[in-house]
Amino acid sequence: MEERMAKLEVAIYEMREMIGEVKGIVSELSKRVDDLGDNVSKRVDDLRSDTDHKFSLVLWEVTIWFMILMLVVSIWSYLILNIV
């Protein structure tokens, strides 16, 4: 009976050690998942910022081309109306 109790105590001790190892592994995985989440969030923010910047550049380019077109049309109209 004592031998069985001793084996049971050893088995319980070994299980506690394994549970401790599993807790350590889960804790490490949790940290890695948090780090991955932070990296993904940072990359999404960087992409959003880059996209906003590109959109801003396109908007400025369209605005400038529109102004040039309006200037050319205005000058052309002025010349046509004054010649006729």
C-alpha positions in Angstrom: 0.0 0.0 0.0 2.8 2.4 0.9 4.5 1.6 -2.3 1.4 2.5 -4.3 1.1 5.7 -2.4 4.8 6.6 -3.1 4.3 5.8 -6.8 1.1 8.0 -6.8 3.0 10.8 -5.2 5.7 10.6 -7.8 3.2 10.5 -10.5 1.4 13.6 -9.1 4.8 15.4 -8.8 5.6 14.6 -12.4 2.2 15.8 -13.5 2.7 19.1 -11.6 6.0 19.5 -13.4 4.3 18.8 -16.8 1.5 21.2 -16.0 4.1 23.9 -15.1 5.9 23.3 -18.5 2.6 23.5 -20.3 1.8 26.8 -18.5 5.2 28.1 -19.6 4.6 27.1 -23.2 1.1 28.6 -23.2 2.5 31.8 -21.7 5.2 32.0 -24.4 2.7 31.3 -27.2 0.4 34.0 -25.8 3.3 36.5 -25.9 4.1 35.5 -29.5 0.5 35.9 -30.5 0.4 39.4 -28.9 3.6 40.3 -30.7 2.2 39.1 -34.0 -1.0 41.1 -33.4 1.0 44.2 -32.7 3.1 43.7 -35.9 0.0 43.1 -38.0 -1.6 46.3 -36.5 1.5 48.3 -37.3 1.7 47.0 -40.8 -2.0 47.8 -41.4 -1.5 51.3 -40.1 1.6 51.7 -42.3 -0.4 50.5 -45.3 -3.3 52.8 -44.5 -0.9 55.8 -44.1 0.8 54.9 -47.4 -2.5 54.6 -49.2 -3.7 57.9 -47.8 -0.5 59.5 -48.9 -0.8 58.1 -52.5 -4.4 59.1 -52.6 -3.4 62.6 -51.6 -0.8 62.8 -54.3 -3.3 61.6 -56.9 -5.8 64.2 -55.7 -3.2 66.9 -56.1 -2.2 65.7 -59.6 -5.9 65.6 -60.7 -6.4 69.1 -59.3 -3.4 70.5 -61.0 -4.3 68.9 -64.4 -7.9 70.3 -64.0 -6.5 73.8 -63.3 -4.2 73.6 -66.4 -7.1 72.4 -68.5 -9.3 75.3 -67.3 -6.5 77.8 -67.9 -6.0 76.5 -71.5 -9.7 76.6 -72.2 -10.0 80.0 -70.7 -7.1 81.4 -72.7 -8.4 79.7 -75.9 -12.0 81.1 -75.3 -10.6 84.6 -74.6 -8.6 84.5 -77.8 -11.5 83.2 -79.9 -13.9 85.7 -78.5 -11.6 88.6 -79.0 -10.6 87.7 -82.5 -14.2 87.2 -83.7 
